[in-house]
């Protein structure tokens, strides 16, 4: 691979610093003349997109899976809606005496229920680990008390150098009040599971796109996917879709320190996602991480420095045959542009296209896995990305993956309107993915460039059909 620009060679300390000191650029509310938030939607109706896949995707029975890359910490389990209280059992079969605390809501780490540590999902591997929500609770209890050796920032050892720190020690240090608000979310999670332990299942799955599957973007004659644009919903509020996490390459970003933007907030209100910090090594350009089945426990208000815990949240999402809530999230990290002007380069665009396609590509073959993607201004806040460029890149990637795209531009009325105009123009002229790629190439050569949307509306139509 050619030498990457400096902005792509950030180390963990630099990325953490971005997360802790920068905020997402918050768009002013789109208020109408009466001072009420006006919800704007354009494109394919949301109901039309969601109704294509009203049920969780089919999953093969656990006992039929022979692939060693699918690692189960539970015995084969199939969810029965008629018996929703049934809980998966641990895959541990050793004959050990039962610890006196095994009946407590959170099993101790040395319990007979927890004899095998979860596997590490290292860079470059296609592996997954599936566990019960009870097992996830046990792992998070250990993180709460900072029990994982060799993982805290001041004691990193070679074997874990490229892993995030799953211990909560940095969250306990003095700092901005938003740390307290994140802790309130975590305390609420522990309170909820102590009152009633959830009996579902979660999966953490790492995916690395093989080199031979990397798209040759200029060659694609694929048309554009269906697109829905909205100012009225956040990504986490759109159900039955693949929800995008605007991730750090070290998954979780600054969730356990000072960070408090999209990824950190999501992991705070869905603490089972924090298990990924324990098992996932940093992501490379052709990798993403899927988190499936994680429950939401908290409501919130505000963003970045104004973020606040806002009480309980009841997650009524239906479950698939493994007992996982139909919540599919994909963590995909964008480039951090220290200087925004450096992003107008095809090397950067190729990297972002590869990352987006890797993340949007269905996990399994078949129409069941082509349910919609919910995303937004990926990498356009603290990471300084151009929201018009990122919108087109994600549209191209979703179109190549043959999945509808739901673009949640929360309260950004201007973006929804302008993207809607561009999309209708592209569809009317039968634009292709390859044509948009050539359009990007030409746009980046412009000396006095306006926005990419303006450029698209003014170039010869022939460019769009290549």
N, C-alpha and C positions, 0 to 999 in steps of 0.2 A: 504494500500500500504506500502511496506517495506520502511524503512528509506532510503532516497536518498543520494548518495554521495554529498560531499560538493559542487562540481562543479555544481550540479543541483539546489542548494539552494541559488543561487545568488539573491541579492535584486536589486531593480531598480537602485540604485546609482551605484552599481558595474557594471551592464550591461551598463549603460550610459558611465561609465568611459572607458570600453573596446571600445565602439563605438567611443569615442572622441580621444583616444590616440593610437589606433592600426590601422594598415592599412592592407588591403587584400594583400597577397603575390602576387606580380605582376609577371607573367611569361614573360620571355624575348621573344620578337617576334620571330616566327619561320621563319627565313629568309633563302632563298636558296643561292646558290653560287653567284648569281648576286645581292644580297642584297635586293631582293623583297620578300615581305611576301608571303609565300607559303600556300595555303589553302588545307588542307587535310580532306577528308571525308571517312568514312568507314561504313559498315553495310548496312541496308536496305536503298535504295535511298530515299532522303528527299521527292521528288515529289510523290513517291508511298505512303508514309505515309500521306502527306497532302491531296492528292486527294481522300482519303477515305471519308473525311468530308469537301467538298468544300464550304458548306453553313453553316451559324450559326445554332446552335441546335434549335429544335422546342421548343417554350415556350407557355404554356397555356395562353389564353386571360386573361387579368387582371381581368375583371369583373366576370370571372368564378372561380376565386380563393376564396375559403371560409376559408382557413387556417388563423387564426388570427396571426400566427407567420410571415406572409408576410405583412409587413406594407408599405403602399403606401402614400407618401406625395403629390401625384398627382392624378387627376381623371383618371379613366380607359382610357387607350390610346393604340392605335395600329398604328405602323409606316406604312406609305403608301409611297413606293418608288416613286410613281408618283406625290406626293406632299411633297417633302423632307423638305420644309420650315415650315410645320405645327409643332407647338410647343405644348407640353403637358401643361395642365392647372393645377393649384394648386387644391388640394382636399378641400381647405378651401371654405366654402359656407356662412360664416357669412356675414351679411349685414353691412359692415363698410364703412365709407367714404374713398375715395381713397386718399392716401398721395400724396403730390405734387411731391415727388421723385419717385413715382411708375413707371413712364415712363422711368426712367433712366436705363441704362444697368444692374446695380446691385441694386436690391431692398434693401431698408433699413430694418434692423431687425424688426422694429415695423410696417412694411408695412402690408396692408391687405392681401398681397400675402404670408406672412410668419407669421401666427398667432400661429402655433403649432410647438414646438421644435422637432427635430428628436429624436426618442427613443434611449435609451442606450442599447447596445447589451452586456449584462453582461456575465461573465464567467459561463459556463455550460448550456447556452441557445442555442437553434437552432432558430434563428430569422434573419430576413433581413429587411432592410429599402431601399426603392426605391424612388428616387427623380429626379427632372429635373436637367440638368446642370446649369440652371439659379438659382435654389435653392442652389445648391452646391456653386455657385459663391457668393451668399449672405452670406453663412456660412463662407466661406474663407475670405471674406472681414472683417467679425467680428474678425476672428482669426488674420488677419493682424494688426488690431488696438488693439489686446489683450483685447477684450471685454468679454471673458468668465470668470465669477467669479469662485473662489475656485479651479482653475485649474493650475495656475502658480506654479512652483516648490516651491517657498518660501511661498505659501499660500494654500498648499494642505489641504483639509478638509476631514474628515472621509469618506464621501459619494463618493469621487473621488480618494481615496488613490491609487487604483490599475488601474487608467486610465493614459494614457500619457497626457502631457500638449499640448493642441492644439494651444495655443497662440504663437505668433511669437517673444516674448520678448527676448528669449535666442539667437535668430538669429541676433538680433540687437546689441548684446554686442560685444566688441572688441575680436579679435581672428585671426585665420588663414584666408588668402585670399579666401579659398574655401567657406567660409560663403558668401562672396560677390558674388561668382559665383552662389551659390544656390539662392541668392536673385535676381540675374539677370534673372534666370529662372522664378521665381515667378512674378517679374515685367513684364516679357514678357507675361506671362499668362494673367495678368490683362489688359495689353495693347490689347491683341488679343480679349478678350471677350468684351472690351469696344468698339472696332471697329465693332465687329459683335458677338453678343451673340450666342453661340451654342444652338441648340434646341433639344438636345438628352436627354437621361436618363441614370442614373447610379444606381447600386445596391451595397450595402455593406451587405454581408451575413456571419453570424457566424455559424460554424458547430462544434458540439461536438459529437464525435463517441460514441454511447451507449456502455456500458461495454460488453454486450452480443455479440456485433459484433467485439470485439477485436480478431484479428487473432491468431490462435495457429500455429505458423509458421512451426514447425517441422513436422506437419501433412500434409502439402500441397504437393500434387503431380502435381500441376500446372506447366506447362512448361514455358519457358521464352518468354517474349514479343518481338516484333520487336524493334530493336535499330538502331538509326542513330547517328553517331559521327561526329563532325565537329569542325575545328579550325577557320572557316571563319565567323561565325555569333555570335552575342550576343543574349541573350534570348529575349530581347525586340524587336529584328528585325525579329523574327520568328512568322509569322501570323497564325491564324486559329488553335491555340493550347492553352493549359493551361500553362501559363507562371509562373514559380516559383519565388517567392520573398524570398530571403534568409533573413528571418525576425528576428527581435528582438521579444521577447515575449511581450514587449510593442510595439505595431505595429508602424512602422515608425522609430524606433530606434533613432538615433541622427540626423534625417533630419532637425529638427528645432534648432539644436545646432551645435556641431562640427563634427558629423559623416559624412562621405562622401564615403561610399563603396556601394555595389550593391543596397541595399534597399533604402538608402538615395538618391542616384542618380536617381533611378526610380521614387521616389515620387517627386523629384524636376522637372523632365521633364514632369511628369503627375500630376500636383498639385491637381486635383480633388481627388486623392488618399488620400490627407491629411484630408479629411472629416472623414476618419476612426479613426484618432486620437481623434476626438471629441466624437465618439459614441462607441468605442470598448474598453472594459476592457482587461487586460492582458490575454494571452492565457495560458491554462493548457496543459498537455502533450497530451491529446486526442482531442485537438481543433486546428482549422485553421480558417482563415478569407479569404473569396473570395471578390475580387473587380472586378465588371463587368461593362464594358462600359466606363471606364475612358479614356479620350482622351489624346494623347501626343501632346505637344505644342512646345517643344524645342529640338534642336540637342545639342550634347555635344562632347567633346573630353577629353582625359585623364582619370585619375582614382585617387581616394583618394586625396592626396595633389596636384596632377597635374590636377584635374578636372577643366574644363572650360565650360561655356556656349558658344555654337557655332552657334547661330542663330536660325531662325524659323524652325519649322517642320510641314509639312502638313500631317495630319493623314487621310488617305483615306480608313480606314478600313470599311467594310460594316456593316450595322446595322441589328439587329434581329427584331422580331415583336414588341418588346417593345420600339424600338428606341435606344437600347444600342449598341454601337460599339462592334464588335466581338473581344473584348479584355477581356479575362478571366485571372485574376491573382490570385494566391493563396499564402497567407503569411503563411510560416511555419518556426518556430523557431527551430534552432539546439541547442544542448548543448554547453555551453561555457566551454572548458577544460582549466582551469588555468595551468595545467600541462598536456601536450599532452599524456604522458604515461598512464594516468588514463582512457583513452577511450577504452582500450583493455579489455573490461569487458562486459559480456552478459547483465547485467542490463542496461548499456548505449546503447548497440545495440538494445535491446528490446524497449527502449524508442524512439530511432530514427526510428525504423521500424514502431512503432505505429504512430508516428507523420507523417511519409511519407505516410503511407497507409491512414490515416485520410485525408490527403491533396489530394491524388491522386484518392481516391474513387469517382466515378462519382456522381454529385449532384442529378441526376435523373436516373431512370432506362431507359434502352433502348440504342440501338446502337448510337443514336444521340449524347449521352453524353460521348461516349468512344473515343472522339478525343484525339490526342496525347498530351503528356506532354513535355514541353521544360524546361530543368533544366541544372545544371552544378555542380561546386564544392561547394555544399551546406555546409556551416559551416566550410570551410577549410581554411579560411584566418584568420581574427581577432579572430575567435573562436577555432582555432588550431585543427580542425578535420583532420583526415587522408583521403586524397582524394580517395585512393583506397578502403577503407572500405565504405566510403559514396557512392561511385559509385555502389558497389554491393548492399548496402542497398536500394538505390533508384531503381535499376534494379529489386530487389525482390518485392518492394512495387508496382511498375508499373505493374509487371507481375501478381501479385495478383489482382490488379484492372482491369486487362485485357485491358490495354491501351498501345499504342506504346510510346517509350521513345526517345526523341531527346536530346542528351547530347552535350551541347555547351561548349566545352573546349576551350575558345577563345585563339587562338595562342599557345595552349599547344600541340604541335605536338607529344611529347613523350607520353602523356596520351592517346591521340586518338589512337596512334599505339598500345600501350600496352593493352588498354581496348578492342580494336578491336580483337586482338589475343586471349584474354581470352574469349570474347563473342563467337567467332567462335568455340573455343574449347568446351565451355559449350554446345552450340547448337549441335555440332557434337556428343556429348556424351549424349544427351537428359537429360541434367541437369534439376532439378526441384527446385522450391522455397524452399521446405523442405530440399533438399540436400544442398543447399547453406547455409541454417540456421545451419545445423550440421557442415558444413565446417567452418563457423564463430566460432562456439563453440570450435572446435579443434584448429583453428588458434590462438585464444586468450590464449590457454594453453601453447603455445610455448615459451620457454625461450629466445632463440636467433632467433627471427622471422625476416624474410625479409619482403618484401611487400606482401600484401594479394594476389595480382595477381600472384606473383612467387609461392606462396604456393598452389594456386588452380591448377596451371599447373603441380604440382609435387605430388599431393595426388592421392591415388587410385581412379579410375573412379567410383567405387561402392559408394563412399561417395556422389557423385553428384546426384545420382538417388534415394535417400531415400524418 
